[in-house]
Amino acid sequence: MASIAVCPGSFDPITYGHLDIIRRGSKVFEKVYVVLLNNSAKNPLFTVEERIQLIEEVTKDIPNVSVDTYSGLLVEYAKSVKATAILRGLRAVSDFEYEMQITSMNRFLDNDIETFFMMTNNQYSFLSSSIVKEAAKYNGRITELVPPIVERELRKKFQGDMKKS
């Protein structure tokens, strides 16, 4: 049986922390689907299409990674691609309670899909898309936090916001 994992997120935008988990996961699983899920609780900066394009660009050198989008239950998507694993990154203890709730619900919905947690690289333990967006909005240094294409697109987004003010 092929080991297939789904690595879900909103990726608004994708950061080096996300890429760390994706790259390491691609060494463990034969196939990794990076799936952009629509989180109704968030108001994204980038459109779904823009986020897909950025993720595809920064993962193009990882041959066993595919990028997709889905708007239903994660376990339903996982079943549709024959995944037996969900790959999630943990940054800090504060992530654990939320992730435990999500994992418990996913397990309730489908007992055959396991969730695997990877601790993020220490250098990214503070990193979130929200923090990156906040720094970029005020022209802060983000070069070490996101790939160059992501930084460029963030600067464009916020440059447009500055012109509107």
Beta strands, then each sheet from edge to edge (+ up, - down):
strand 1: 4-9
strand 2: 31-37
strand 3: 65-70
strand 4: 85-90
strand 5: 114-119
sheet 1: 3+ 2+ 1+ 4+ 5+
end
